[in-house]
Amino acid sequence: MLKIFSTLIGGVGVFIFSVYLINKSMSEELLNKSDKLIKLTNTPFKALLVGLFSSALTQSSSAINGIAVQLADKNLLTKKNRYYLVMGTNVGTTITAYLAVLGYIDASTFFLILMPIAAIILAVSKNEQIVRRAFFVCSFLMIFIGINVISDSVPKIISKIDITPFTDGNKLKLLFLSTLATAVCQSSSVISLIIVMLGHSGAVSIDNAVFLIMGANIGTCATAFLAAIGKSKKGKEVAVFNLLFNIGGVAAFSFAFATGLLNGFINLSVSTDTKIALFHTLFNVVSIIFVIPFTVEYKGKKSKIKPTSQVG
């Protein structure tokens, strides 16, 4: 039993470490090129896309939201653009759930075969640009190693431990536990990964997974609040908006679940793990549509944006 637990913890560790490496390399590059980043986010739609793709690449909305807090703190983004940047990160981070589903497909072994090739290139290349790209590829491929280890361990643990106290159908309890777990580990990616795997093994139904995923979205807001400590009012506004964005989504989808409006999705004839991944995306996309009317700015006094400069 100890071996199974240690293997699971090791898999989670590999996954978190790979995400950390990606975050570190991508965050530093984004901050070093803050002028270009600000130009790319000069309209709400562009800001949304930048948030989406950068969060998908780094496998973490937390890192990009932290950057958004810094940019907002230095008044380098308009209020509307930084809000759209945050909304984009919430959609981009849902890619992790799809990677978890992909980890169960034989095609994922192809990615693992590429690992030693990328590692050799990283070790022998003298070209700085090639080294950076090889480093990113190695870090990204490590995600699949972590996923494979976790996916092998979860069914074994479920077969030996009764987890029904944590999946007994009490929706508020599931929401709270997922929120707490995500806030503690500072990553919705890890929690959504585990939820997908629990769904794949049949330990969690889609009804319960819906609330676990929503809890993970609220819990990840803790990182933005930590990043906002000591920042200006504008920096704190990013963290507050992120929280209100997710709470609004939870309220809307809880209502949809209670009234049966979500039954069409719940009854889709696809596997539970795929359905969980789809719901994670649906939750954030619908939340964006719901929030957009509230982001309309007053057209009187326009926000003054300081000249672009490097963010320290």
Legacy VTK file of the C-alpha trace (Angstrom):
# vtk DataFile Version 3.0
C-alpha trace
ASCII
DATASET POLYDATA
POINTS 312 float
0.000 0.000 0.000
2.852 2.357 0.860
4.398 1.678 -2.547
1.166 2.628 -4.308
0.854 5.871 -2.339
4.495 6.788 -2.875
4.109 6.126 -6.614
1.026 8.370 -6.752
2.780 11.129 -4.813
5.811 10.759 -7.079
3.603 11.095 -10.166
1.952 14.213 -8.756
5.422 15.556 -7.942
6.638 14.998 -11.504
3.516 16.709 -12.868
3.871 19.724 -10.542
7.597 19.994 -11.251
7.060 19.923 -15.008
4.409 22.651 -14.715
6.805 24.651 -12.520
9.583 24.395 -15.121
7.225 25.511 -17.893
5.917 28.372 -15.757
9.424 29.499 -14.869
10.704 29.584 -18.433
7.547 31.075 -19.958
6.909 33.616 -17.187
10.454 34.974 -17.367
10.236 35.264 -21.140
6.862 37.015 -20.968
8.089 39.467 -18.340
11.279 40.177 -20.293
9.137 40.948 -23.326
6.479 42.900 -21.444
6.461 45.668 -24.109
5.437 43.161 -26.777
2.973 41.532 -24.371
1.286 44.870 -23.695
1.039 45.610 -27.423
-0.558 42.200 -27.938
-3.172 43.009 -25.287
-4.171 46.434 -26.600
-7.740 45.288 -27.298
-10.072 43.126 -25.186
-10.241 40.346 -27.798
-6.449 40.192 -28.164
-6.065 40.190 -24.386
-8.485 37.249 -24.201
-6.468 35.286 -26.775
-3.139 36.100 -25.095
-4.516 34.891 -21.772
-5.892 31.732 -23.382
-2.766 30.686 -25.299
-0.226 31.703 -22.651
-2.160 29.810 -19.973
-2.450 26.767 -22.233
1.308 26.827 -22.891
2.287 27.235 -19.245
-0.365 24.766 -18.061
-1.311 27.253 -15.364
-3.644 30.212 -15.115
-1.951 31.118 -11.824
1.326 32.190 -13.454
-0.364 34.347 -16.084
-2.756 35.885 -13.560
0.301 36.756 -11.465
1.746 38.585 -14.480
-1.615 40.304 -15.031
-1.507 41.531 -11.421
1.981 42.995 -11.989
0.993 44.705 -15.238
-2.166 46.102 -13.660
-0.210 47.260 -10.605
2.042 49.342 -12.897
-0.999 50.617 -14.823
0.238 49.071 -18.077
-3.152 47.627 -19.041
-6.593 49.182 -19.192
-9.143 47.780 -16.769
-11.133 46.082 -19.520
-8.093 44.504 -21.178
-6.731 43.042 -17.950
-10.139 41.568 -17.174
-10.239 39.887 -20.582
-6.696 38.630 -20.044
-7.851 36.955 -16.813
-10.885 35.420 -18.515
-8.643 34.012 -21.238
-6.372 32.341 -18.686
-9.357 30.573 -17.171
-10.160 28.980 -20.529
-6.550 28.171 -21.378
-5.917 26.227 -18.181
-8.666 23.739 -19.110
-6.242 22.109 -21.571
-4.834 20.083 -18.662
-7.999 18.005 -18.462
-7.693 17.129 -22.157
-4.067 16.115 -21.634
-5.269 13.771 -18.893
-7.772 12.214 -21.321
-5.043 11.995 -23.972
-2.861 10.186 -21.450
-5.220 7.208 -21.671
-4.844 7.014 -25.451
-2.080 4.908 -26.991
-0.970 7.943 -28.994
0.390 9.460 -25.772
3.251 6.932 -25.854
4.506 8.712 -28.959
5.124 11.830 -26.860
7.106 9.798 -24.323
9.339 8.436 -27.098
10.246 12.022 -27.994
11.511 12.687 -24.450
15.045 11.213 -24.828
15.414 12.899 -28.220
14.588 16.314 -26.754
16.812 15.612 -23.738
19.802 14.750 -25.957
19.308 17.929 -27.991
19.137 19.905 -24.729
22.388 18.329 -23.506
24.518 18.697 -26.640
23.234 21.836 -28.363
25.182 25.087 -27.982
22.518 27.227 -29.634
20.694 29.199 -26.918
17.410 29.364 -28.820
17.425 25.613 -29.511
18.293 24.922 -25.852
15.305 27.020 -24.680
12.953 25.196 -27.019
14.319 21.762 -26.087
13.960 22.675 -22.397
10.321 23.599 -22.956
9.650 20.372 -24.887
11.270 18.250 -22.137
9.244 20.035 -19.470
6.034 19.581 -21.450
6.682 15.878 -22.099
7.306 15.332 -18.385
3.634 16.159 -17.913
2.716 12.935 -19.731
5.120 10.956 -17.551
3.387 12.325 -14.472
-0.032 11.617 -15.963
0.908 8.005 -16.790
2.223 7.388 -13.263
-0.875 8.926 -11.664
-3.260 7.077 -13.987
-1.643 3.754 -13.028
-1.810 4.539 -9.295
-5.330 5.954 -8.911
-7.250 2.724 -9.775
-5.035 0.721 -7.394
-5.691 3.105 -4.523
-9.431 3.180 -5.213
-9.519 -0.625 -5.099
-8.009 -0.589 -1.597
-9.562 2.509 -0.012
-13.204 3.485 0.340
-13.428 7.019 -0.996
-17.227 7.284 -0.824
-17.041 9.714 2.141
-15.456 12.162 -0.313
-17.828 11.383 -3.195
-21.115 10.810 -1.356
-23.069 13.279 -3.480
-23.106 16.182 -0.995
-22.522 18.869 -3.603
-21.595 21.686 -1.208
-19.074 19.459 0.543
-17.518 18.462 -2.780
-17.334 22.112 -3.829
-15.659 23.071 -0.549
-13.167 20.175 -0.553
-12.106 20.882 -4.137
-11.767 24.614 -3.421
-9.645 23.919 -0.340
-7.454 21.325 -2.075
-6.787 23.653 -5.018
-6.003 26.625 -2.770
-3.545 24.509 -0.758
-1.668 23.027 -3.743
-1.908 26.314 -5.693
-2.848 24.523 -8.893
-6.200 23.766 -10.477
-4.277 21.717 -13.056
-3.363 19.030 -10.514
-6.879 18.862 -9.082
-8.594 18.742 -12.487
-6.126 16.034 -13.526
-7.073 13.892 -10.508
-10.796 14.549 -11.051
-10.531 13.349 -14.670
-8.756 10.187 -13.556
-11.328 9.527 -10.823
-14.017 9.920 -13.472
-12.194 7.536 -15.808
-11.999 4.887 -13.072
-15.696 5.282 -12.234
-15.033 6.554 -8.700
-16.672 9.926 -9.421
-19.861 10.474 -11.401
-20.269 13.416 -13.745
-22.859 14.908 -11.346
-20.233 15.109 -8.594
-17.369 15.973 -10.943
-19.227 19.103 -12.015
-18.988 20.529 -8.497
-15.418 19.336 -8.009
-14.359 21.172 -11.169
-16.197 24.330 -10.103
-14.468 24.177 -6.711
-11.083 23.916 -8.442
-11.862 27.094 -10.388
-12.583 29.003 -7.187
-9.576 27.573 -5.342
-7.108 28.676 -7.997
-8.053 32.307 -7.298
-5.965 32.098 -4.115
-2.764 32.428 -6.161
-3.837 35.768 -7.650
-4.655 37.080 -4.171
-1.198 36.084 -2.943
0.351 37.843 -5.953
-1.727 40.959 -5.185
-0.369 41.326 -1.640
1.391 44.672 -1.353
0.217 45.759 -4.804
-1.834 48.844 -5.711
-5.615 48.957 -5.971
-5.389 48.147 -9.683
-3.367 45.011 -8.948
-5.851 43.888 -6.301
-8.734 44.471 -8.742
-7.387 41.687 -10.976
-7.499 39.183 -8.111
-10.984 40.306 -7.050
-12.280 40.104 -10.620
-10.881 36.576 -11.004
-12.722 35.488 -7.864
-16.011 37.169 -8.846
-15.724 35.700 -12.350
-15.524 32.150 -10.981
-18.119 32.655 -8.245
-20.515 33.997 -10.879
-19.901 30.899 -12.988
-20.487 28.601 -10.020
-23.767 30.370 -9.209
-24.984 30.136 -12.827
-24.068 26.462 -13.261
-25.395 25.466 -9.829
-28.721 26.977 -10.873
-28.540 25.163 -14.227
-27.797 21.880 -12.440
-30.604 22.311 -9.898
-33.204 23.198 -12.539
-32.191 20.444 -14.967
-30.858 22.827 -17.621
-27.565 20.940 -17.492
-29.142 17.520 -18.052
-28.535 17.614 -21.795
-24.804 17.904 -21.206
-24.715 15.397 -18.335
-26.463 12.800 -20.490
-24.044 13.095 -23.419
-23.009 9.666 -24.692
-19.265 10.130 -24.153
-16.932 8.769 -21.498
-17.003 10.427 -18.072
-13.410 11.651 -18.253
-14.037 13.325 -21.619
-17.244 14.816 -20.257
-15.360 16.268 -17.282
-12.811 17.886 -19.609
-15.595 19.295 -21.785
-17.407 20.674 -18.738
-14.280 22.467 -17.540
-14.145 24.315 -20.857
-17.916 24.867 -20.974
-17.868 26.353 -17.474
-15.294 28.987 -18.377
-16.618 29.832 -21.842
-20.188 30.310 -20.586
-18.871 32.306 -17.620
-17.129 34.660 -20.063
-20.365 35.140 -22.014
-22.173 35.794 -18.732
-19.591 38.323 -17.477
-18.909 40.288 -20.695
-21.958 42.616 -20.291
-20.614 43.656 -16.866
-17.214 44.644 -18.299
-18.614 47.453 -20.456
-16.720 50.586 -19.455
-18.166 54.032 -18.855
-17.296 56.074 -21.979
-16.616 59.302 -20.176
-13.181 59.450 -18.596
-10.740 57.076 -20.265
-8.057 55.209 -18.360
-4.592 56.723 -18.646
-2.006 54.137 -19.542
1.615 54.778 -18.732
4.245 54.300 -21.436
5.294 50.684 -21.725
8.338 49.610 -19.757
9.958 46.430 -18.547
8.205 44.877 -15.603
10.515 43.954 -12.752
LINES 1 313
312 0 1 2 3 4 5 6 7 8 9 10 11 12 13 14 15 16 17 18 19 20 21 22 23 24 25 26 27 28 29 30 31 32 33 34 35 36 37 38 39 40 41 42 43 44 45 46 47 48 49 50 51 52 53 54 55 56 57 58 59 60 61 62 63 64 65 66 67 68 69 70 71 72 73 74 75 76 77 78 79 80 81 82 83 84 85 86 87 88 89 90 91 92 93 94 95 96 97 98 99 100 101 102 103 104 105 106 107 108 109 110 111 112 113 114 115 116 117 118 119 120 121 122 123 124 125 126 127 128 129 130 131 132 133 134 135 136 137 138 139 140 141 142 143 144 145 146 147 148 149 150 151 152 153 154 155 156 157 158 159 160 161 162 163 164 165 166 167 168 169 170 171 172 173 174 175 176 177 178 179 180 181 182 183 184 185 186 187 188 189 190 191 192 193 194 195 196 197 198 199 200 201 202 203 204 205 206 207 208 209 210 211 212 213 214 215 216 217 218 219 220 221 222 223 224 225 226 227 228 229 230 231 232 233 234 235 236 237 238 239 240 241 242 243 244 245 246 247 248 249 250 251 252 253 254 255 256 257 258 259 260 261 262 263 264 265 266 267 268 269 270 271 272 273 274 275 276 277 278 279 280 281 282 283 284 285 286 287 288 289 290 291 292 293 294 295 296 297 298 299 300 301 302 303 304 305 306 307 308 309 310 311
